[in-house]
Amino acid sequence: MYANSTASTHADALDEAFNGRRCLITGGLGFIGSNLAIRLAELGARVLIVDSMIPAYGGNFFNIDGIRDKVHVNIADVRDPHAMEYLVLGQDYIFNLAGQIGHLESMEAPIDDLRVNTEGPLNVLEACRRVNRSAKLLYASTRQVYGRPRYLPVDEAHALQPIDCNAVSNVAGEQYHRVYFAAHGIRSVCLRLTNTYGPRQMMKDESGRYAFIYYWIRRVIDGHPLMIMGGQQGRDYTYIDDCVEAMLLAAASPAADGEVFNLGGESMTHLDLAGVLIEVAGGGTKQITELPAERRAIDPGVIALDYSKIRNVLGWEPRVGLRAGLARTVEYYRIHRGRYWNAGDVAAQQTGALQGTDAIGGA
């Protein structure tokens, strides 16, 4: 936990770094991007959100419901080099978050995964090389790049051994940022995120293909059993507010330039997590099934990240415990269930929200 003095120091530093500065967020209507946009707006930043609004990727205008008058939105795809060259102009900070996050999807449609997760970030870097070399970039990668761990907790020196195509594309995205820093002087930092959770995640997926924790939250709210495949797998979890804080600290700090940092949080097996979620939700049941072969082939087993590097360099560590974070998340979706559950309703909401949003020309 942060000491109060440390938290206050960080708040002062972030206010100085971002107040009045121009910040671009790709994938900004999605889970992490929208939470980041809200925090940047609170800091007084001039926020430009870019999102393709591809249905499977979780963009939702309701995610920025409280800040629509404080941000600009452009509907564009990071795979469009002309749009990216226009959009990066004059930006002080660029948060390169747009991506395809489904691991099973990356195995079923690897070319799509490659284009979104490799061509997209590369387009942003190329645009910066051509028209904005002074911007600071932050790239959101994943702990999946480590594959099945050789030791625990996994630090940044651990070998990169991807076990699915999504991890391969993220390794490429990281390396492009590091090459552009070394060869072109474009300052960037890469964060390897673990299981990030909290409000504003996509919830219309009823299969659990994208993120099992949201599948479980949806089911426990709806009164259905939690479908636990396997159960002995272990993960660590970062609440979204802590993730956003890490992103801001890494973007603002020159000490982070050219670096790669793990995030992390509280570790727990799937079975134990299900028990905590049921307690937090005030009821529910479990149903354990065998882990299917296609999931077993790309499952890392038990993994937890060592975040001592970012703690030592930037002073970051998680502040929100898993139980408290789950309670906030369940409460949010119980209140806003209708904004996230039904795909048809969400699509209708997007159209209405776009008409009322300060959108600048799409590409």
Protein Blocks (a to p, Z undefined) as FASTA:
>chain_A
ZZfklmmmmmmmmmmmmgopacddehklmmklmmmmmmmmmnopacddddekiaknopaf
klmmmmmmmcccddddfklmklmmmmmgopabdcdfbccfbfklmmmmmmlmmmmmmmmm
mmmmmmmmmmomkbccdddddfklnmpafbdcddfkbccddfbfklmmmmmmmmmmmmmm
mmnopacddddddddedehiafkbcnlmmomklmmmmmmmnopacddehjlaccddddfk
lmmmmmmmmmmpmklgopacddddddddfklmmmmmmmmnopacdddddddfklmmmcgb
jadddfklmmmmnopacfbdfklmmmmmmmmmmmmmmmmmpmmlmmmmmmmmmmmpccdd
dZZ
